[in-house]
Amino acid sequence: MKILTLQEMTEAQKTRVKTKLNQERKKWGRALTNAEYGRVKSEIIAKISNEVQLTVKKNYAQKKKNKITLDNSTYSWSFNNHSKGLR
């Protein structure tokens, strides 16, 4: 699983990270230490990365499903040949 960086995230995802950090700060009632800040930030980034990866997999599966045709007809040689023959 590829972990996203803040530069790769959308604005909405960056806002989620900042919101979660502020919620943790309010929960503790003080400024977070570097270790707490890093831990919370890593958790939320991992969660967002997981969601992005699942979305990508789902889109890939849907694209692959749409690509497969269930046509039982055989290959038509006459359709692909020139009607007047080769020059």
N, C-alpha and C positions, 0 to 999 in steps of 0.2 A: 504494500500500500504506500502510495506516494503522499507524503505530508506536504500540504500547501504552505506557502509562505504568505506573509501579509501582503506582499506586493502582487501575488497571484490571485488574491481574493477579490471578490466584488465588494462594492461599498456596503451592501447589505450584510455580507459576511463579516466585514471589518467592524460594523456596528454591533453585531452579535457578540464579538469578542470583547469589545469595550464595555458593553452592557453587562456581560457576565463578570468581568473584572470589577466593575462598580458594585454589582450585587454582592460579590464576595467581600468587598471592602466594607459595605454597609452591614453585612451580616456579622463581621468581626468587630465592627465599631471602631476601627483604627486603620491606619495605612498598612497595606500588606508588606511583608518582608520580601526580599528578593526571591527566596525559595518558594514562598506561597504564591507570589505573582507568577513565577515561572511554571509552577505546577498547574495552576488554574488555566493559564494561557495555553499550555501544552494540551490539557484535557479538551478544552473547547476547540482548539485547532484540529486535534485528532478526530473529534466528533464531526466537525464540518467536512474534513477531508473524506471521512467515511461516507457521509451523505452524498458528496460530489461523486465519489467512485461508484456508489450504487446507482446514481442517476445515469452516469456514463454507461454502465453495464446494461441498464434497462433500455437506454436509447439504442445501444449497439444490437441488443437482442431483437428489438422491434424493427430496426433497419434490416437485419438479416432475415427476419420473418417476412417482411414486405418484399424482399428481393426474390425469395423462392417462389416460383410459379408452379402451380399444380396443374399444368396443361398436359393432358395425356396424348396430345396429337404427336405424330411422328414428324421427323424432319422432312421438309419439302425441298427436294433438289430442284424441281422445276421453278419454284418461286425465286431461288437465288441465282439461277442461270439467266443470261441475257436471252431475250425472246428472239433476237436476230442472230444469235451466236456470237462467238468471239471474232474480233477484227484481225 
